[in-house]
Each structure stands twice: as structure tokens, then as C-alpha cells.
Amino acid sequence: MSFIKVDATSDFSFHNLPYGIFSTPDNVKHRIGVAIGDQILDLSVILSLFRGPVMSKHQDVFDQPTLNAFMDLGYEAWRETRKTLQLLLSANESTLRDDVSLRSRSVCLWMQKSIVHRLTQSLLGDYTDFYSSRDHATNVGIMFRGKENALMPNWLRLPVGYHGRASSVVVSGTPIRRPSGQMRPDQTRPPVFGHSKQLDIELEMAFFVGRRTQLGEPIPINKAHEHIFGMVLMNDWSARDIQAWEYVPLGPFLGKNFGTTISPWVVPMEALLPFAQPNTLQDPEPLPYLQHQDAYTFNINLFVSLKGTVHQVTVIQSTYMYWTMKQQLAHHTVNGCNVRPGDLLASGTISGPDPESFGSMLELSWRGSKNIDLGGGETRTFLKDGDEVTITGYCEGDGYRVGFGPCVGTILPALQH
Amino acid sequence: MSFIKVDATSDFSFHNLPYGIFSTPDNVKHRIGVAIGDQILDLSVILSLFRGPVMSKHQDVFDQPTLNAFMDLGYEAWRETRKTLQLLLSANESTLRDDVSLRSRSVCLWMQKSIVHRLTQSLLGDYTDFYSSRDHATNVGIMFRGKENALMPNWLRLPVGYHGRASSVVVSGTPIRRPSGQMRPDQTRPPVFGHSKQLDIELEMAFFVGRRTQLGEPIPINKAHEHIFGMVLMNDWSARDIQAWEYVPLGPFLGKNFGTTISPWVVPMEALLPFAQPNTLQDPEPLPYLQHQDAYTFNINLFVSLKGQDMAEAATICRSNFKYMYWTMKQQLAHHTVNGCNVRPGDLLASGTISGPDPESFGSMLELSWRGSKNIDLGGGETRTFLKDGDEVTITGYCEGDGYRVGFGPCVGTILPALQH
């Protein structure tokens, strides 16, 4: 229990303690914060309190404008830091609790209008998107290739993924402009240029890499946890018409890289581990480099809602993933590809077996063949200008939650040409 | 003409003046240099000499450990800087020529063993690889799909590209380890794990983006030159067996991201413009957002040589030219940003494998050996289909002027054996 009171339905319980980067109107310096209830603990103010054997030599990482130096320190540093935070915020510990001056300088109210989230400055280099939900891949396959060829032969053998665009990963709250581009809606006619008419969402989660590796040095799967720092929610906005015309044979490109939104708080893996459950049974059994037995599939409730609607568009559990994050990271580096702190690896659209658990409008409307009912007479196939899409998620504990904050974006009209 | 003498066959004539990042054994600080002949001009030492209307306010960019701040300043800054460099290095200008102290502190001999090239630190964010050589795309298509379906329907309509991995772009001289991974050599049997047996090269060129854009703001094609800073050579090493098993439907991934090599000096576009020639005729005509008339196809001679461990000398296996490209860099950049995708200084956009119409101009061993069906002759009894451990591949390139060259330096990598499992 913390001396800071937290509502039972707050994402930011004492069991969470996620990291973010923020600035305020009175202090524009980008700094590292930890969310607790409706407050932020400013680590740059209390960095001298991190006195454990590992962090006492690295307090300066908390004075940085990004999380990368901290993440690069590795697993023991993250564990020790979390223990220190739990101590400092504990109801039984006076260091911060009773120091009125320190508390007033380090703890501030997180009123969403005044806090500016700066997390994506931590996105140094590379963003990879996987495709690891079996239901999603199957649905898309059925829609485009028919039932017999739904899943490609490689899908059950390796976690299929592709490189995404890092520059256009933005933090929750950033408006997303409807893209224009080349499309070929009628295969019998030449392609045309115009604004996308099939703007879609993709509900995903993503993890940040912590400690870096050298080029040529794979991460063995039993060491993967030493490099997986924590998670965020993601909306991998997609323009299906642009994507369909461009993606053969080299994969999705402009249909994706006009914008990708992530939530502002990175939830450390230690906060999620209590919600781990046995991994999805894999058949055929993957090759040895992809095998691990420990539970690394997480029971995280996920919700997508479209503003003004009565119903939530979809409700999902991230346990629906077929491939685990350890398998994704081991696969990604097995050829010697190097990773760096701040690299982002996303899960791919998360869909479950039921239609109410599909993570994209492509699936919910079954390629535009049926309407998604939003309640109150509103329906959609794809997104309209002005639509505000909110992804939320949390793990449900006993009287508390470990959640991610909002992952929001509003669609702006396409530029006029 | 410069007061620094440059050989007629040097890549680094007075007409070039490429930028790089280097450090030396006696001074490990990463700093910006300009190559001239066999010398480097250290811009961090002479930054106060950039006194033009633009750069006088931004001299600090030359004290940075990367090129990014300089590149972000944009087109007018690059032009003015080049003019200043041409003046300072001119045989007729005494400022640097006659100042013995300044010259000894700012100009040093570029002996390859002591200069450490640090250019890839400038690679901030994103690397995109295009596929813009018609001959290459056609060859690959014929090999895998047959003549009638060689080119996909979108190839002649838009510059097809995909995102690459930025973390594994390395500078010339970095060893490249043969990757291991999952493959399915026999489609009737399950996939296997092992080291790649089809390790290949890809001769490419790439340009660095200079000035950044905001998300949501496309670059109109008539403004593309304001964002294209300069070029390097590239070897997009590829593991064909890993690539073949993984790439459907989301594109190449581990078959590419184990390593990509670039040459250490960024040749500014102004140095290349004299070698521009009319663009390849495009049929069908592209959509208006992709149309531009000005010549932006460059006559750059390109060479690939291979030296096996047991070979006394390297053998040239490819003679090609950047002029073979179908899509121009302006078209690639306009396309890449037309949907609002933003670019940042240090972004790298590569051309795709450069192949010409003749077999000796094919830019990959996949094509040179026609998918391993014939041997590439290296002379002295040595042959290859794909790379062997110990092979050293060198890509070089230059524009031939009248008694001078504008070249890129070497783009070299040597194959290390795969890790043992």
C-alpha cells in the first residue's frame, strides 16, 4: 500500500509503477516520471534516493530526457529500481512520505491537460511489427485467399514480422491525418490517387527493448527476459486500400507508416508477471531456438471504443496471442540482428475467436460487408473523419488494477489536393 | 583547383568534397570531416571560418559528433557550406593555405588504418529500401514466377519499397557474420535451423535525408531536392534461403537485417549534379505526384569485386551503373511521404539492387549465378554461386569527369563463419 491513495479502478495502482517521459507548462524539461494514482513521481528530483548496489553508480540515468539509458542498464537495474520505488512510496516508509518539501517538489498531480507526454522521444531506432494472433491472421487470410489458404505455411513455424517506420510512432493524443496515396480499387482500371477510404485501426500491444546487444550476437530465448523492459498499448492505424495495392511482394509500407499511436506509460514486465498464464499450445512444435516453457502469456483485458458510441467496439484478451514476446525477440535476433534500448516490438493485431474480439474494423466489418453497430443508430465499416478511437487495457488484480492509460487518436480530414 | 594535390584517379577530387564522421587514435572524439585527396579536413577545427549569411549563425553544427544537425539545416546551408569549402581549399585562397598552424591542426592524412569511420552514428532513425531497378526486379521475377508474371502489376506504377532495419547498418570495414536462421530448402519436409547457405550481396546506392518534415506533411516532388542531402554506396547483404521462407506476406526481414554496409563518405548532391542525365522513360506515365522533368538520373560507374581467402587478387564480378534506375530519388522521396509519413535527418533511403540489361551488370550473385544454376568465374579456377566464409566483397563507384573523379571510397565487408550451435 502506498501513502498515495489510489482508486480501485485506477490503472496506476501501487502494483504498477509504470515509467513515462513528461514535461509541464512550468517546466518544459523532458524528464522521467512514474505514475501512481493521479500523481506523477518525478525521478529527476529524487535520483539521489536510488542507493542500491546497482543504481547508486548510475543515478544519472534518472536525469535523462529519455528512458533509454535506464533501460540499457538491464534486468538487475530495473528490479532494484522497482524495489526502491516500492519502498519510497510505501505507506510505512517516511523518507518521501514525511518530507513535505521533497514531496512537493517530486510529486505532482497528473492532470491530463497539463502533462505533456514525451515517451516517443525514447524511440531511438527501430520498430518491428509482428503478426502473432492466429485468429487475426486466419481472418485476414480467409478474406483475401479463402479458407483453404488462410494461413501461409510459415505462420505456424516462425513469428512472422516486418520492419515498421519509427519516425511516425507518436504518443497518445497526437491527431492522425487521413492519408492520401495510390490505390487501385478497380483492378480493370489504372491506379488512382486520392485519400484513403478504408482507414482502419489495429489493436496491438508492444514491448520496449531494454539492454542492447551487439551485431552478430543472438539473444538465446532463456535470456530474452533480460532485454524485455515493459509494455505499451498500440494502435497500428492502417489504410487498407493503399496497403492492398503496394504490399506485394515487399510488405506493408505507406498503408502503415503515416502514423502509429502508443500509450504514454511503459508498464514494467515485473508488474505484469503476476498475470502470466500458460502459453498457447503450439502445434507443430517450434524449432528448439523458439522453445520456452515458462508462462509468458499475459491476461490483459483490452478495449477499443469509438467516441460517442454506446458500445465498445471490441473487447479482447491479450492471451489470444500465439507467439510470445520471448519467441519474437529470440527469432528477431537469431540471425545476429542487434537490438538497442528504445527499440519497439509490436504484437500484431490482437483478435480472439469471437467476432466481438476482433482487433480491426477490417475484421469487425468483414472487409466492409457488414456494418459495425456503434449504438444510437451509428454504424461504421471504416473510420470517418473526426472519429476518436481509444484503446485501453488493464490486468485485474484483487482490488487493484495494473493498466496502461489511454491510447487515443482522432482522425483529421485528408489534405486537399 | 585545390592547394592540396589530388591524383586524377582519386575519388576525392576538389569537385567532390564529401562529408564523413571520423576519429583518430590520438583524438577519439567523433567529428565531421571532408575528404580531399588522401587528406581529411576537420571541420570542428575550422568552424569559425563558416561566416556566410546562413552558417554564421549555425557554426556549432560542425562541432557535433554526427552530421544530423548540419543536414537538418537544409538546402541553402549545404550550398553555402560547399562554397565556403571550395574557397578555403582553393589554390588561390590563403586563409587555410598559408596558415601553417591552422593547417596542421585541421588537415590530416587519411591513412585508412588510423582513421576510424563513424558515419553510421548519423543513422538516427529509419532506413528504407526500394526496389527500383527494372532489370533486377524482372530477373528475380523470372527466376521465381516465370517470364509472364515477372513484374508485379504495381512495379511500373509506384516505387515499391519496404522498411529496413536501421540498427544493423554498419560502415565499410565492419565484418559481416554469416547468419543462421530458419529455412525450408525442401518444401516436402519441415523447416530446419542452420547457417545460411545462400549468402548474397546486393549492389545499391542510398541517399541521406537532410531537412526533416512534420508528420502529415508530404514533400511535393518539386521540393524533394531540399531534403536530399547526399549519397553513399551500399551492400544490402542477403540470406536468400532465410528470405525465401519468411517473406510471404510481410516482406523481407531476417534475410536482410543481419547486416547492411555503407561507404564512409556522403557525397553531396551538388557534386553529382554535373553527372545527371535524362531520366529513364516511364511507361505507363506515373501519376502526377510522381512526375518531374528535371534530370535526376546519375551516371555513376559501379564495380563489385570479390576476393576469396585463397585468392591472391580480387576479381571483378559486376560492372554496373546507377543510371540503370527506373525510379528517381525524387520520386522515391515524394512517394515515401505522400501519405504524410515524416522524415528526419539521417534517414537513409536505398535504391534497391542495381542491375543493368547485360549479365555483367547484374548486382547480385542470385542473378549472376542465375539462382545457383551457373558458376560465377573468379579466375584461377575459383568460382562461386553464393558467398563463402572469408570472402571479402568491395563495392566502389565514381563519376568520371574531365581529368578528375567524384567517388565514394570503398564499401567493404568480409564474411565471418556462422556461429556454432
Interface residues (C-beta under 8 A of the other chain):
Chain A: L124 G125 D126 Y131 M152 P153 N154 R157 L158 V160 G161 Y162 H163 G164 R165 A166 S167 S168 V170 T174 R177 P179 S180 G181 Q182 R184 P190 P191 V192 F193 S196 L215 G216 P218 A239 I242 W245 E246 Y247 V248 P249 L250 G251 P252 F253 L254 N257 F258 G259 P284 L287 P288 Y289 H331 H332 V334 N335 G336 C337 N338 V339 R340 D343 L412 L415
Chain B: L124 G125 D126 Y131 M152 P153 N154 R157 L158 V160 G161 Y162 H163 G164 R165 A166 S167 S168 V170 T174 R177 P179 S180 G181 Q182 R184 P190 P191 V192 F193 S196 L215 G216 P218 A239 I242 W245 E246 Y247 V248 P249 L250 G251 P252 F253 L254 G255 N257 F258 G259 P284 L287 P288 Y289 H335 H336 V338 N339 G340 C341 N342 V343 R344 D347 L416 L419
